[in-house]
Amino acid sequence: MKKIYSVLVENRSGVLCKVAGLFSRRCFNIDSLAVGETDDKDVSCMTIVSSGDQKIFEQIEKQLNKKLDVIKVKTFHETSSISRELMLIKVKYNKSNRRDIMEICEIMKAQIVDMSKNMMLIQMCDTPERTQLLIDMFASVSIVEVARTGTLALQKCTETDA
């Protein structure tokens, strides 16, 4: 089972290390970690995806809330949030598989953002499951390199948000 944590923290050096250290010391797994500034330059948002059972999830939330640099912790269930991941994937192509690669990109709504004589750089922004599916679909193609951002997530919109 996985859970998504959206952690607002003070934007200063060492905070990421403290949060990652919390997970490390307690042997909690981090499946994905993405950090960036919010609309307030003094506040960053860490989106952490972790796996475990309910007891582990409760411990993670309690430990995060104890940290002085942590402003607010929100937890999201996969069904009540929208999550996205950005992936760049570089593949080799030839005359025989070029059209197949382009068709897969079209079907998966991925974009070819750079090309050379024998390589393509493809970009995809989608759910983590669909980005993994694209990698799987390119199994028969020579994948040169893959870079993924990690999951970003926000709670779905509701009428009570206003």
C-alpha positions in Angstrom: 0.0 0.0 0.0 1.2 3.5 -0.8 0.5 6.9 0.7 1.3 10.4 -0.6 2.4 13.1 1.9 2.4 16.8 0.9 4.7 18.4 3.4 5.0 22.2 3.6 8.4 23.1 5.0 10.5 26.2 5.6 12.6 26.9 2.5 16.1 26.8 4.0 19.2 24.6 3.7 19.3 21.4 5.7 15.5 20.8 5.8 15.5 18.1 3.1 18.4 16.3 4.9 16.4 16.3 8.2 13.3 14.9 6.6 15.2 12.3 4.6 17.1 11.4 7.8 13.8 10.8 9.6 12.8 8.2 7.1 16.3 6.7 7.1 16.6 6.4 10.9 13.3 4.6 11.2 13.7 2.4 8.1 10.7 4.0 6.3 10.8 3.6 2.5 10.7 6.6 0.2 9.3 5.5 -3.2 9.4 9.1 -4.6 10.5 12.5 -3.4 10.0 15.8 -5.2 10.7 19.2 -3.7 10.1 22.7 -5.0 9.2 26.2 -3.9 5.6 27.2 -3.5 4.0 30.6 -4.4 5.8 31.8 -1.3 9.6 31.8 -1.7 10.0 31.1 2.0 8.0 27.8 1.8 8.8 24.6 -0.1 6.5 21.7 -0.7 7.9 18.2 -0.4 5.8 15.5 -2.0 6.8 12.1 -0.6 5.4 8.8 -1.7 6.0 6.0 0.8 4.9 2.4 1.0 4.0 0.3 4.1 1.1 -0.6 6.3 -1.3 1.7 8.3 0.9 1.6 11.4 3.9 2.8 9.4 1.8 5.6 7.7 0.6 6.8 11.1 4.2 6.9 12.4 5.5 8.8 9.4 2.8 11.4 9.8 3.5 11.8 13.6 7.2 12.0 13.1 6.9 14.6 10.3 4.6 16.8 12.4 7.3 16.8 15.2 9.9 18.4 13.0 10.4 22.1 13.7 10.9 23.1 10.0 7.6 21.4 9.0 4.7 23.8 8.7 2.0 21.4 7.6 1.5 17.8 6.7 -1.3 16.6 4.4 -1.8 13.0 3.4 -3.5 12.0 0.2 -5.0 8.7 -0.9 -4.4 7.9 -4.6 -8.2 8.0 -5.2 -8.8 11.5 -3.7 -5.8 13.2 -5.4 -4.4 14.0 -8.8 -0.7 12.9 -9.2 1.7 13.5 -12.0 5.2 12.7 -12.9 7.5 14.1 -15.6 9.7 11.7 -17.5 12.3 12.2 -20.2 13.4 9.1 -22.1 16.0 8.9 -24.8 15.7 6.0 -27.2 17.7 4.8 -30.3 15.7 4.3 -33.4 16.2 3.0 -36.9 14.2 2.9 -40.1 12.3 -0.2 -39.1 11.1 1.0 -35.7 10.9 4.8 -36.1 7.2 4.7 -37.1 6.4 2.3 -34.2 8.0 4.7 -31.7 6.1 7.6 -33.1 2.8 5.7 -32.9 3.4 4.7 -29.3 4.1 8.3 -28.4 0.9 9.4 -30.1 -1.2 6.7 -28.3 0.4 7.5 -24.9 0.3 11.3 -25.4 4.0 11.6 -25.1 5.9 14.3 -27.2 9.1 13.9 -29.1 11.1 17.0 -27.9 14.5 16.4 -29.6 15.8 14.2 -32.4 19.1 13.3 -34.1 19.9 10.9 -36.9 19.4 7.8 -34.7 18.0 9.0 -31.3 14.8 10.6 -30.0 14.2 12.4 -26.7 10.7 11.9 -25.6 8.8 13.8 -22.8 5.8 12.5 -20.9 3.8 14.1 -18.1 1.3 11.6 -16.7 0.5 9.3 -13.7 3.4 7.3 -12.4 1.7 4.1 -13.7 1.4 5.5 -17.3 5.0 6.7 -17.3 6.1 3.2 -16.3 3.8 1.8 -19.0 5.6 3.9 -21.6 9.0 2.4 -20.5 7.5 -1.1 -20.7 6.2 -0.4 -24.2 9.7 0.6 -25.3 11.2 -2.7 -24.0 11.8 -3.8 -27.6 13.6 -0.5 -28.4 17.0 0.4 -27.2 16.5 2.8 -24.2 19.6 4.9 -23.8 18.6 7.0 -20.7 15.6 7.7 -18.5 15.0 10.6 -16.0 11.9 10.9 -13.9 10.9 13.7 -11.5 9.1 11.8 -8.9 5.4 12.2 -8.0 3.7 15.6 -7.5 0.2 15.5 -6.1 -2.6 17.8 -5.0 -6.0 17.0 -3.4 -8.9 16.8 -5.9 -11.0 20.0 -6.1 -14.1 20.0 -3.9 -16.8 22.6 -3.2 -15.4 23.1 0.3 -12.0 24.3 -1.1 -13.3 27.9 -1.4 
